[in-house]
């Protein structure tokens, strides 16, 4: 195959990945993931993190903060990344309080606020949700909530979370789980932490 054909084939692959909503990045290796491991002193929990439109009051994106044997962020089809956080599939490892704050501020802006709904569970329950998320693999754009729901639904008390494309559906389902704890992050900037990120590095 000539150079021109190789270049054309490579461009076609890149275009196909972009159309499918897949991001091109280097997955973290096991050593990187192991070094980043963070174990929180807080009780085990699963938190639905919703990016809610200030205009409509509806969630536009879903992610999960999973705090079991380690604390990770499951952000299917998300745009978030940080060079200090190893990532494999849609799972970001090493979510310390600093990086959780960073993630929330990355999304909070004049047009969206962050609504976190925390459900305290056993460590085994949190670890099962993480295992489910790992098994799902990378998620195409627009299907964040489908993957979030599929990670949750086989595990009580999350069996009423339906795998629809609407992130708002999961937010409403979480609101009905007994004992759920709500928190919010609101900012008036344009988002993505450009100045704040520089201060962290």
Secondary structure, DSSP 8 states (H G I E B T S, - for coil): --HHHHHHHHHHHHHHHHHHT--------HHHHHHH----SS--EEEEEEEEETTT--EEEEEEEEESSSEEEE-TT-----TTS-EETTEEE---HHHHHHHHHHH-SSSEEEEEEEEE--HHHHHHHHHHHHHH----TT-HHHHHHHHHHTSTT-TT----S-HHHHHHHHHTSTT-EEEEE---S-STTHHHHHHH-
